[in-house]
Amino acid sequence: MSEKRKYGKKRCKFCEMKIDHIDYKDLDVLKYGISERFKIMPRRLTGTCKKHQEALSNAVKRARAAALLPYIVDRKHVVENPFDKIKPLHS
């Protein structure tokens, strides 16, 4: 006997928002795919489709190279919301 799922099927947030291109400068969009320690989250946890996951990982890597996102976060000084430290480009 198979049991019913207690959770809904994961859907791609980028497909639902109808985003075709993920820009590395748009940090509000990038934070859907990275953890609190700025690691790229896998598809199985986020529910992102393959097309958007590849674009997201490329955008995160470009943002790291452009110094918009850090490569590592210090384990000793963990903050609750690391996105508060990131300054938006538009302000």
C-alpha positions in Angstrom: 0.0 0.0 0.0 1.2 3.4 -0.8 0.6 6.3 1.5 -0.7 9.6 0.4 1.7 12.5 0.4 1.3 15.0 3.2 2.9 17.8 1.3 2.2 19.4 -2.1 4.3 19.0 -5.2 7.2 21.5 -5.4 6.9 23.9 -8.2 9.5 26.2 -9.8 9.2 29.7 -8.4 10.8 31.2 -11.5 8.3 29.5 -13.8 5.4 30.7 -11.7 6.8 34.3 -11.7 7.4 33.9 -15.5 11.0 34.8 -15.3 12.9 34.0 -18.5 16.3 35.4 -17.6 17.9 35.4 -14.1 20.1 38.5 -13.8 23.1 38.2 -11.5 22.6 41.8 -10.3 19.1 41.2 -9.0 19.8 39.9 -5.5 16.1 39.7 -4.6 15.6 37.0 -7.2 18.8 35.2 -6.3 17.9 34.7 -2.6 15.3 32.2 -3.6 18.0 29.7 -4.6 20.7 30.2 -1.9 20.8 29.3 1.7 21.5 31.5 4.8 25.2 30.7 4.4 25.1 31.7 0.7 25.3 28.1 -0.7 23.4 27.2 -3.8 20.4 25.1 -2.8 19.8 21.9 -4.8 16.8 21.3 -7.0 15.4 18.6 -4.8 15.0 21.1 -2.0 13.8 24.1 -3.8 11.7 22.5 -6.5 13.3 24.6 -9.2 13.2 23.2 -12.8 16.4 22.2 -14.5 16.5 25.2 -16.9 16.1 27.8 -14.1 18.5 25.9 -11.7 21.3 26.1 -14.3 20.6 29.8 -14.9 20.4 30.4 -11.1 23.7 28.7 -10.4 25.4 30.7 -13.2 23.9 33.9 -11.9 25.1 33.2 -8.3 28.6 32.4 -9.5 28.7 35.6 -11.5 27.4 37.6 -8.5 30.2 36.1 -6.4 32.8 37.0 -9.0 31.5 40.5 -9.1 31.6 40.7 -5.3 27.9 41.1 -4.9 27.6 37.9 -2.9 30.3 36.4 -0.6 31.9 33.1 -1.3 32.0 32.0 2.3 30.3 33.1 5.5 32.1 32.9 8.8 30.8 30.1 11.1 31.6 32.0 14.3 29.7 35.1 13.4 26.4 33.8 12.0 23.7 36.4 11.6 20.0 35.7 11.4 19.4 37.3 8.1 22.6 37.7 6.0 20.6 39.5 3.2 20.4 42.6 5.5 24.1 43.1 5.1 23.9 43.1 1.3 23.4 46.6 0.0 21.0 46.9 -3.0 22.4 48.4 -6.2 19.4 50.5 -6.9 19.6 52.6 -3.7 
